Amino acid sequence: MKNNPYIGHSLQLSGVEEHRLIGGKGDGMRLFEVRNGLGLAFTVSLDRCADISRLSFKGDNYGYFSQAGYVSPAYYDGKGEGFLKSFTGGFLTTCGLSAVGVPCVDEGEELPLHGSIGNTPAEHAYWTEDDKKITINAVINQSMMFSDKLILHRKIICSKIKNEIVIEDTIENVGDKKVPCMILYHMNIGYPLLSEKAKLEIPSIEVKPRNDHAAKDIGNWNQMLKPQVGFEEQCYYHLFNKTGMATIYNSDIKKGLKMTFDANNLDYFVQWKMMAVKDYVLGLEPGNCHADGRNIMRKDGTLKYLNVNEQVTYQIKLEILEEDIC
């Protein structure tokens, strides 16, 4: 790349640009705009856990971007369902690290919807680039005096020789006590990748509805609909053997996405089917927990913990598709 006589700056073809938003609730937010030179482009929102707020391939959008738009962490409402006021959606919103799922009270502690990590800015963020890949590095600190002290070390590795992204997270307990550790990768598929023409394949060994409402339509869990007025969300829990996988492809744009992950440590998978007008989104969400609240997981004996100085690493691979493999 550096010796290419046909170009000036390397950004002519690929690379990372750092931008800041001006005005509105997103004022001042830092963004890394990433292009791999093969048609894959995405935005890393540094002030929102270094999550991926936008992702597109050859001009076609892949993620959902909510009506709330970009919202700075300064506006985060950490009570009840206040999370939704700041829910940009984007391609990825990270949920955790001390709580995931519905608001609840666990051992006297009030826990908000999906935890606070997704509204926590990265303390240290930078990128490196070579001829084969672009790597985004970020450190997100979720710590509180007299409480949990968890550090998220994030890497987003984007290939420059194929259209592939790997997200690698290491969570570290730097406190002096054993604490719960919960994470859910709230990946949100939006139009035009998502439409009634989209084909969804999740080769799980078991599918369970989250509630009675979802159970009524379990036979159609993988059928996408046109936007529906008054649609009530439906969630399905998928179980895998060793490798978790989800694939979505839309023949209208002749593009798709394949997600793979290790189901031994990301041993839960939530499919969030939300086919409403304006709130039109499909969540494909690997995690180490379900979405029914920390109190339920503690009661069931399924809550995961990190001991003092312990670390755990999670990895998800995203592959762009240009042909139907569903």
N, C-alpha and C positions, 0 to 999 in steps of 0.2 A: 504493500500500500504506500509506504513512504517513498518508494522509488518509482511510482507510477508516473510516467512522463505526460500522461493525458490529463491529469487533474492538477488543481492548485492545492487548496487545503483538503485534508482527508475527509472533512465533513461534507465535501461534495458528494460522497458516496455513502458514508456510514459514520456512526459515532454517537456522541452524547453531547447535548447542549443543555445548559442550566438556565432555567427561566424562573421568573417570579410573577405571580398574579397581581394585578392592580385592580382595586375596587371590589365592592360587594363583600360577602361573608368570606370569600377566599383571599382577601387582600393580604399580600405579603407571603403567601405560601410558596415554598420552593418546589420546583419540578425538574426532574431529569427527563429530557426527551431523547429517546433511544431509537436509532434506526440501524438495521443490520446490513443494509445494502442489497437485500434480496426481496424486499417488499414488506418485511415485518417491522412494525413500528409500535412502540408503547411508551407510556408515561409513568414514571415512578414519582409518587407523591411523598416527598421526604418528610413533610410535617404530619403525615398520616401513616406512620409506621412503615414508611418506604413501601407502601402497597402500590399496586398497579391500577391507576385510575382509568387509563384508556389502553386499548389494544386493538390494532387493526392489521390487516394483511392485504396488500395491493389495493388499498383504498377502501376496503370493506370493513366496517366496524364489527368487533366481536363481543364487546362487553355491554353491560347495561349502565346507563348514566341517569341517575334519578332526577326528579324535578328539583330536589334540594340543591343540586349542583355542587360546586366546590365549597366546602365549609371548613374554616380554620378550627383547630383544636380549642381556640379561645371561646368558641360558642358551644362546646360540648356540654350536654346536660347529662350528668352521670346518675340520674335517678330514674327508676322504673324503665319506661320505654323511651326515655329522652334520646337514646342512641339514634332513633329513627329521624330525628330532626337534623342529624349530621350525616345520615347514611347516603353518601354519594353513590354507593354501590360500586361503580367502577368495575373493572374486570376482577379485581381481588380486594376484599376487605378482610383483614386478619381479625379474628375474634379470640379473646382470652385476656391475659394468661392465667388469671385467677378465677375467672368465671366465663362460661359460655352458655348460651341459651336463654330461656325465659328469666325475667327477674324473679328472685327468690330470696328467702332468708335462710342462711346456712350457719348453724351454730351461733346464732345471734347477730351475724353479719349480713347487712342488706347488700345484695348483689344486683347490679343493673343488667339490662339486656346486653348480652354478648361481651361484657367486660369493657375495659378501657384501653387496651393496647392499640386498637385501631385508630384511636384519637390521640396517640402519643407521638410527638415528633422524634425523629432520629437525632441523636446527639452528635453523631459523627458519620458522615456519608461521603463517599468518593467513588470514582470509577477508574478502572484500568482497561486498556485495550491492546490487543495484538492482532496479528493477521487472521487468527482463527476465532476469536471471541471478544465480547465485551462483558466485563464483570462489574456489577454494582455492589458495593459493600456498604452496610449501614448497621449501626448499633442503636438499639432502642431500649431505654432504661425504664422499667416499671418497678419502682421502689418507693417505699413509704416508711417513715419512722414508726417504730413499734409494730411493723407489719411486714408483709412479703417484700422480698428484694430479688427480683428476677430480671435478668438481662437477656435480650434477644439479639443474637448476632445473625444478620441476614446477608445472604448472597443471592443475587439474581444473575445468572450466567446465560448470556444470549449468544448463540452460535452465529458466526459470520459465513459459515460454509453450508449450513442447512437451516431451515426455519424451525428452530427449536429453542425453548427456554427451560432452564432448570432453576427451581427455587429451592435453596438449601438454608434451613434455619437451625441454629443451635440455641437452645434455651439453657441458661445457667442460673443456679440458685446461689447467690453470693451472700445470703443472709446466714443467720445462726440457728435456724430451725427448719425442720422438714415442713414443706408447704405444698398445697395442691398445685398442679400444673395442668392447665387445659388449653387446647388450641383447636381452632376450626378455621380452615381456609375457605372463606365464603366467596367462591368464584361464581361470577354472575354473567350469564350469557344473555346477550341482547340482540335486538334487530340490527342488521338483516340476517345475521347468522341464525338467530331465533325467529321462526315464524311457523305457521301451521304446516309448512312444507319441510320443516326440519326433521331429520331422522335421528333418534336418540337410541344408543345402545349402551347398556350397563350390564356386563356379563357377571352379575352377582349370583351367589348360590342361594340367596334368600332375600326377599323383599317384604318389609313390614310397614304397614301404614302407621303414621304417628298417632292418629286419633280416629274416631268414628267417621268423621267427615271424609278423611282421606280414604278410609276403608271402603266407602261406598263406590269409589271410582278406581279401586286398585287394579282392575282389569285393563285400565287405560293409562297406567302410570307413565308410560313412555310415549303417549300420544300428545303432540303439541296442538294447541288450538289458536284460532284468531283471538285478538283481544276481546274479553267479555266484560260487559258492564256488571259490576257487583260480584266479581269472582272472589271466592274465599280461598285463601292459600291452601295447598295440599303438600304435605311432607311425607316422604317415604325413606325408610332406613334400609340401606343395602349392606349385606354381609359378603365378604370375599374370603377366599382361601389364603393365598400368599401375595398375589399382585392385584391391587385395585386398579380398575380401568373404567373410563367413561369416554364415549366418542359421540360427537354430534356433527352432522353434515347436512348442508342445505343445497339442494340441486339448483335453486334459483340463482345462487351466486357461485356455485361449483367450488365451494370451500368448506372446510370443516376444522375440527380440533379434536385431538386425542390427548387424554390425560392419563398418566400412570403414576403409581405410588406404591410404597411398601405397606401392605395391609397388616403386617405384623406389628408396626408401631402406630401407623395411622389406621387404626382398626375400626373406625366408624366412618360412615359415608351418608350424608344427608342429601337427598334430592328435594329441592324446594321448587315446587311448580306453582308459579304465580302468573296467571294468564289474564290479568285485569287490564283495563284501559289505562294507559300511562304507566301503570305498575306492571309492565309486561317483561318478565324476567324468569330465567331458569337458573336456579342455584345448583351447582355441582360442587359438593363441599366435603372434602376429606378432613378428618380430624381424629383426635385421640379421645373423643367424647361425643355424646349425643347433644341434642338441643333442648332437653327437658329440665335443665337446671342442675346446679352443683349439689343441691340438697338431695335430689333424687339419686344421683350417682353415688353420693356418700352412703345413702341408705341401702343401695343395692350392692355396695362393696366394689364398685367399678371405678371409683375416682382414682386418678393417678396422682402421684406425688414426686417431688424432687427432694432428695436429701441434701444436707449442707454440702456445698461445693460440687454437687452432682450436675452433670450436663446430659441433655438428650438432643439428638439431631433428627430432623425430618427433611425429606426431600420429595419434590413433585416435579415430574417432567411433563412439559407441554409441547406437543408437536402439531404444527400446522399441516392440514391436509388439503390437497388439490384434487383428490379423487375420492369417491365413495367407497369406504371400507366397512360401513355398517352392515 
